[in-house]
Amino acid sequence: MIAKFLRPSANFNGVFYNTDKVGADKAELMAAVNFDVLQGLNEIRPSDYLHHLQAVSARNKDISQPQLHVAISTNGREHDKHELTAAAVTWMEKMGYGKQPYLILFHKDTENNHVHIVSTRVGPEGRKINSGFERVRSVQAINQIMGIDQDSSAQKDLEKAMSYRFSTLPQFKLILEKQGYTIKENDLIKFGKKLTVIDDEKIRLRDPDQHRAVQLKAIFKKYAPRDDLRSFIEYLKTKLGVELVFHARDGKPAYGYTVIDHAQKNVYKGSGIMPLKELMPVFGSTNSLQETSSTISPQTYIDFKQVPQKTTQQIIPQKTDRPFTVNISKDVDDDQIHGPRRRRKKKARTNTR
């Protein structure tokens, strides 16, 4: 599960972006929190939410883009709309926005269930809600919601990486890097802070299983692509638990790759399984090759039905003062949530293995 900060706005266009999706049956309003002033209206329209957020924000003219627009996304259908709504309420409280007026809308038009939150960064007394280190704090809040102890999790990840068979230290570090860690000297860093220290004496260099290497060579020979390398990469990753990481420097074509066998905990130099030029004959220059990676092992999720839910008022607008439209262009919502991850994948690695 991730929380993604979306584009700021001066006019709260996130309100109509989300309510338009409601009208197109691509989203559902789950909760409208702290909009008590609107309860006297017979019908609540999107513009009523918009005007209230603007009125609250007008208390501080120094904040030119007061909109807070956040998406909380889960893996596929791992969590339903009620679980994501509960997570969103808890996230807002942990981030200091619990007393703010905000909307929560569930989106069902992409492969990953997610909710959007729209609120204002201007607090009740006209002061800006603290945004210091908010991305780091956001990750920490999500981890707390999911019941993940960062220090304990890092130690477990380190121990798991040490259980793999690898013949070089860069291969060992690569296992951890693929889980989002940065290694500085012997410090293991994630979420913007040092979580644990690598003990050199516990790192054992061991040759990977050669019987498994023979199996992988046969698989590569049988299924190596003629014209679709990415489908092959995805097949290895999802079906066999085998991850390919390509290496390049200075924006030049890939010069090699590493095979991480998560299924049987081995790390191989790619050329020992299949030379790069044989792996992708059509992509011989590898100019268009982009590093592909993802965590193979499933994440641990907490059952959000066990999370205490704050009472929220749920207001479903009966009609709007703006026609609902169906946007059939590229799904901006999905791109905003997952686009940066995809773009990171498209950058060639600059380290050597």
C-alpha positions as CSV (number, residue, x, y, z in Angstrom):
1,M,0.0,0.0,0.0
2,I,1.3,3.5,-0.9
3,A,0.2,7.1,-0.4
4,K,0.9,9.4,-3.3
5,F,0.7,13.2,-3.1
6,L,-0.9,14.5,-6.3
7,R,-0.7,17.9,-7.9
8,P,-1.4,21.0,-5.7
9,S,-4.0,23.4,-6.8
10,A,-5.1,27.0,-6.2
11,N,-8.8,26.3,-7.1
12,F,-9.4,22.8,-5.7
13,N,-9.8,21.2,-9.1
14,G,-9.5,17.8,-7.3
15,V,-13.1,18.2,-6.2
16,F,-14.5,18.2,-9.7
17,Y,-11.9,15.7,-11.0
18,N,-13.3,13.2,-8.5
19,T,-17.0,14.0,-8.6
20,D,-16.9,13.8,-12.4
21,K,-15.7,10.2,-12.0
22,V,-18.6,9.6,-9.7
23,G,-21.0,10.7,-12.4
24,A,-19.2,8.4,-14.9
25,D,-19.7,5.5,-12.4
26,K,-15.9,5.2,-12.0
27,A,-15.8,6.4,-8.4
28,E,-17.9,6.5,-5.3
29,L,-18.1,9.1,-2.5
30,M,-17.3,7.2,0.7
31,A,-17.1,10.0,3.3
32,A,-17.3,13.8,3.7
33,V,-15.6,14.6,7.0
34,N,-15.9,17.9,9.0
35,F,-18.3,19.6,6.5
36,D,-20.9,20.1,9.3
37,V,-21.7,23.6,8.0
38,L,-23.3,22.1,4.9
39,Q,-25.8,20.0,6.9
40,G,-28.5,22.6,6.6
41,L,-28.6,22.3,2.8
42,N,-31.3,20.2,1.2
43,E,-29.0,18.9,-1.5
44,I,-25.2,19.0,-1.3
45,R,-23.5,19.6,-4.6
46,P,-19.8,19.3,-5.5
47,S,-19.6,23.1,-5.7
48,D,-20.7,23.3,-2.1
49,Y,-17.7,21.2,-1.0
50,L,-15.5,23.3,-3.3
51,H,-16.7,26.6,-1.8
52,H,-16.3,25.4,1.7
53,L,-12.7,24.4,1.1
54,Q,-12.0,27.7,-0.6
55,A,-13.6,29.6,2.4
56,V,-11.4,27.7,4.9
57,S,-8.3,28.3,2.7
58,A,-9.0,32.1,2.4
59,R,-7.9,32.5,6.0
60,N,-4.3,32.4,4.8
61,K,-3.6,34.4,1.6
62,D,0.1,33.4,1.7
63,I,-0.7,29.8,0.6
64,S,-1.1,30.1,-3.1
65,Q,-2.0,26.4,-3.7
66,P,-3.8,25.2,-0.6
67,Q,-5.3,22.0,-2.0
68,L,-4.2,18.7,-0.5
69,H,-4.8,15.9,-2.9
70,V,-3.6,12.4,-2.0
71,A,-4.3,8.9,-3.4
72,I,-3.9,5.8,-1.2
73,S,-3.5,2.7,-3.4
74,T,-3.4,-1.0,-2.6
75,N,-2.0,-3.9,-4.5
76,G,-4.7,-5.0,-7.0
77,R,-7.9,-5.8,-5.1
78,E,-6.1,-6.6,-1.8
79,H,-8.3,-4.1,0.1
80,D,-11.8,-3.1,-0.6
81,K,-13.4,0.4,-0.5
82,H,-14.3,0.2,3.2
83,E,-10.8,-0.9,4.3
84,L,-9.2,1.8,2.2
85,T,-11.6,4.4,3.6
86,A,-10.6,3.4,7.1
87,A,-7.0,3.6,6.2
88,A,-7.5,7.1,4.7
89,V,-9.2,8.4,7.9
90,T,-6.3,7.1,10.0
91,W,-3.7,8.5,7.6
92,M,-5.3,12.0,7.8
93,E,-5.2,11.9,11.6
94,K,-1.6,10.8,11.7
95,M,-0.6,13.5,9.2
96,G,-2.2,16.2,11.3
97,Y,-5.3,16.7,9.1
98,G,-7.8,14.9,11.3
99,K,-9.8,18.1,12.0
100,Q,-9.8,19.4,8.5
101,P,-12.7,19.2,6.1
102,Y,-12.0,16.4,3.6
103,L,-13.5,14.1,1.0
104,I,-12.7,10.5,0.5
105,L,-13.7,8.9,-2.9
106,F,-13.1,5.3,-3.9
107,H,-11.9,4.8,-7.5
108,K,-12.6,1.5,-9.3
109,D,-11.4,2.2,-12.8
110,T,-7.8,1.0,-12.6
111,E,-6.2,-2.4,-11.8
112,N,-5.4,-1.2,-8.3
113,N,-8.1,-0.3,-5.8
114,H,-7.5,3.2,-4.4
115,V,-9.1,6.2,-2.7
116,H,-8.6,9.9,-3.2
117,I,-8.5,12.4,-0.4
118,V,-9.2,16.1,-1.1
119,S,-8.7,18.7,1.6
120,T,-7.0,22.0,2.4
121,R,-3.6,22.7,3.9
122,V,-4.9,25.7,5.8
123,G,-5.9,24.9,9.4
124,P,-8.9,26.3,11.4
125,E,-6.9,29.3,12.7
126,G,-5.4,30.1,9.3
127,R,-2.1,28.4,9.9
128,K,-0.7,26.0,7.4
129,I,-0.8,22.3,8.5
130,N,2.8,21.1,9.1
131,S,4.2,19.7,5.8
132,G,7.8,19.2,7.0
133,F,9.2,15.8,5.9
134,E,5.6,14.9,4.9
135,R,6.7,12.2,2.4
136,V,8.8,10.5,5.0
137,R,6.1,10.9,7.6
138,S,3.5,9.6,5.1
139,V,5.5,6.3,4.5
140,Q,5.8,5.9,8.3
141,A,2.1,6.5,8.7
142,I,1.2,3.9,6.1
143,N,3.6,1.4,7.8
144,Q,2.0,2.0,11.1
145,I,-1.5,1.5,9.6
146,M,-0.3,-1.7,8.1
147,G,1.2,-2.9,11.4
148,I,4.8,-2.8,10.0
149,D,7.6,-2.1,12.4
150,Q,10.3,-0.4,10.3
151,D,13.3,-1.4,12.3
152,S,12.1,-5.0,12.8
153,S,11.2,-5.2,9.1
154,A,14.6,-4.0,8.0
155,Q,16.3,-6.6,10.2
156,K,14.2,-9.3,8.7
157,D,15.0,-8.1,5.2
158,L,18.7,-8.1,6.0
159,E,18.6,-11.6,7.4
160,K,16.6,-12.8,4.4
161,A,19.1,-11.2,2.0
162,M,21.9,-13.0,3.8
163,S,20.2,-16.3,3.3
164,Y,20.7,-16.0,-0.5
165,R,23.6,-17.6,-2.3
166,F,25.7,-14.9,-4.0
167,S,29.4,-14.7,-5.0
168,T,30.0,-10.9,-4.8
169,L,29.2,-8.1,-2.4
170,P,27.5,-6.1,-5.1
171,Q,25.1,-9.0,-5.7
172,F,24.3,-9.0,-2.0
173,K,23.6,-5.3,-2.0
174,L,21.5,-5.6,-5.1
175,I,19.1,-7.9,-3.2
176,L,18.5,-5.1,-0.7
177,E,18.4,-2.3,-3.2
178,K,15.5,-4.1,-5.0
179,Q,13.6,-3.9,-1.7
180,G,14.0,-0.1,-1.7
181,Y,17.0,0.2,0.6
182,T,20.0,2.5,0.2
183,I,23.3,1.3,1.5
184,K,25.8,3.9,2.7
185,E,29.0,2.4,4.0
186,N,27.4,-0.3,6.3
187,D,24.2,1.6,7.1
188,L,20.9,0.2,5.7
189,I,18.7,3.3,5.0
190,K,15.0,3.4,4.1
191,F,12.1,5.9,4.7
192,G,14.7,8.6,5.1
193,K,16.5,7.1,8.1
194,K,19.1,4.5,9.1
195,L,17.3,1.4,10.2
196,T,20.1,-1.1,10.9
197,V,23.8,-1.8,10.3
198,I,25.2,-4.5,8.1
199,D,27.7,-6.7,10.0
200,D,30.4,-7.7,7.5
201,E,31.3,-10.8,9.5
202,K,27.8,-12.2,8.9
203,I,28.0,-11.8,5.1
204,R,29.0,-15.2,3.6
205,L,30.0,-15.4,-0.1
206,R,28.8,-18.6,-1.5
207,D,28.5,-19.9,-5.1
208,P,24.9,-20.1,-6.2
209,D,23.3,-23.5,-6.8
210,Q,24.6,-24.9,-10.2
211,H,21.8,-27.4,-10.6
212,R,19.4,-24.5,-10.5
213,A,21.6,-22.7,-13.0
214,V,21.2,-25.6,-15.4
215,Q,17.4,-25.4,-14.9
216,L,17.4,-21.6,-15.6
217,K,19.5,-22.1,-18.7
218,A,17.0,-24.5,-20.1
219,I,14.1,-22.2,-19.3
220,F,15.9,-19.3,-20.9
221,K,16.7,-21.3,-24.0
222,K,13.1,-22.5,-24.3
223,Y,11.3,-19.2,-23.6
224,A,13.8,-16.5,-24.5
225,P,11.9,-14.0,-26.6
226,R,12.2,-13.4,-30.3
227,D,10.6,-10.0,-30.2
228,D,9.1,-9.3,-26.8
229,L,11.6,-9.2,-24.0
230,R,9.3,-7.5,-21.5
231,S,6.8,-10.3,-21.6
232,F,9.6,-12.8,-20.9
233,I,10.7,-10.7,-18.0
234,E,7.2,-10.5,-16.6
235,Y,6.8,-14.3,-17.1
236,L,9.9,-15.0,-15.1
237,K,8.9,-12.6,-12.4
238,T,5.3,-13.6,-11.8
239,K,5.4,-17.3,-12.6
240,L,8.9,-18.4,-11.5
241,G,10.0,-15.8,-8.9
242,V,13.0,-14.9,-11.0
243,E,14.0,-11.2,-11.5
244,L,16.2,-9.8,-14.1
245,V,18.1,-6.6,-13.4
246,F,20.0,-4.9,-16.4
247,H,23.0,-2.8,-15.9
248,A,24.2,0.2,-17.8
249,R,26.1,3.5,-17.3
250,D,26.0,7.0,-18.6
251,G,22.7,6.4,-20.5
252,K,24.4,3.9,-22.8
253,P,23.0,0.5,-23.8
254,A,23.0,-2.3,-21.1
255,Y,26.3,-4.1,-20.9
256,G,25.1,-7.0,-18.7
257,Y,22.5,-8.2,-16.3
258,T,22.0,-10.1,-13.0
259,V,19.5,-12.9,-12.3
260,I,18.0,-12.9,-8.8
261,D,16.3,-16.2,-8.2
262,H,13.9,-15.4,-5.3
263,A,12.3,-18.7,-5.5
264,Q,15.4,-20.7,-4.5
265,K,17.5,-17.8,-3.2
266,N,20.3,-17.6,-5.7
267,V,22.0,-14.6,-7.5
268,Y,23.7,-15.3,-10.8
269,K,25.7,-13.2,-13.2
270,G,23.4,-13.1,-16.2
271,S,26.0,-14.1,-18.8
272,G,26.4,-17.4,-16.8
273,I,22.8,-18.2,-17.6
274,M,22.6,-16.8,-21.1
275,P,24.8,-14.2,-22.9
276,L,23.0,-10.8,-23.3
277,K,23.2,-10.9,-27.1
278,E,21.4,-14.3,-27.1
279,L,18.8,-13.2,-24.6
280,M,17.6,-10.4,-26.8
281,P,18.8,-10.8,-30.4
282,V,16.2,-8.3,-31.6
283,F,17.2,-5.8,-29.0
284,G,20.9,-6.2,-29.9
285,S,21.8,-2.6,-29.3
286,T,19.6,-2.5,-26.1
287,N,19.0,1.2,-26.6
288,S,15.4,0.8,-25.6
289,L,16.0,-1.6,-22.8
290,Q,14.8,-0.4,-19.5
291,E,15.5,-1.9,-16.1
292,T,12.6,-4.0,-14.9
293,S,12.1,-4.8,-11.2
294,S,9.6,-5.6,-8.5
295,T,9.4,-7.3,-5.2
296,I,8.4,-10.9,-5.7
297,S,7.5,-11.9,-2.2
298,P,4.0,-10.7,-1.2
299,Q,3.6,-7.9,1.2
300,T,2.1,-8.4,4.6
301,Y,-1.2,-6.6,5.1
302,I,-3.1,-5.8,8.2
303,D,-6.9,-6.6,8.3
304,F,-8.4,-3.1,8.2
305,K,-11.6,-4.5,9.5
306,Q,-9.8,-4.5,12.8
307,V,-8.8,-0.8,12.6
308,P,-11.1,1.4,14.7
309,Q,-13.0,3.6,12.3
310,K,-13.8,7.3,13.0
311,T,-17.4,8.1,12.5
312,T,-17.8,10.0,9.3
313,Q,-20.7,11.6,7.6
314,Q,-21.4,10.1,4.2
315,I,-23.1,12.5,1.8
316,I,-24.0,11.3,-1.7
317,P,-24.9,14.3,-3.9
318,Q,-28.3,13.9,-5.5
319,K,-27.4,16.1,-8.4
320,T,-24.6,18.4,-9.5
321,D,-24.4,21.8,-11.0
322,R,-21.9,20.6,-13.5
323,P,-22.5,17.9,-16.2
324,F,-20.7,14.6,-15.6
325,T,-18.4,13.6,-18.4
326,V,-16.6,10.4,-19.3
327,N,-12.9,10.9,-19.9
328,I,-11.7,8.3,-22.4
329,S,-8.2,9.7,-22.7
330,K,-5.2,8.2,-21.0
331,D,-6.0,7.4,-17.3
332,V,-4.3,10.4,-15.6
333,D,-5.3,9.0,-12.2
334,D,-3.4,5.7,-12.8
335,D,-0.4,7.6,-14.2
336,Q,-0.2,9.9,-11.3
337,I,-0.1,7.0,-8.8
338,H,2.1,4.6,-10.7
339,G,3.7,6.8,-13.3
340,P,6.8,7.7,-11.2
341,R,7.4,4.0,-10.5
342,R,7.2,3.2,-14.2
343,R,9.5,6.1,-15.1
344,R,12.0,4.9,-12.5
345,K,12.0,1.5,-14.2
346,K,12.8,3.2,-17.5
347,K,16.1,4.6,-16.2
348,A,19.1,2.5,-16.8
349,R,21.1,1.5,-13.7
350,T,24.5,3.1,-13.2
351,N,26.0,0.6,-10.9
352,T,27.9,-2.4,-11.9
353,R,27.4,-6.0,-10.8
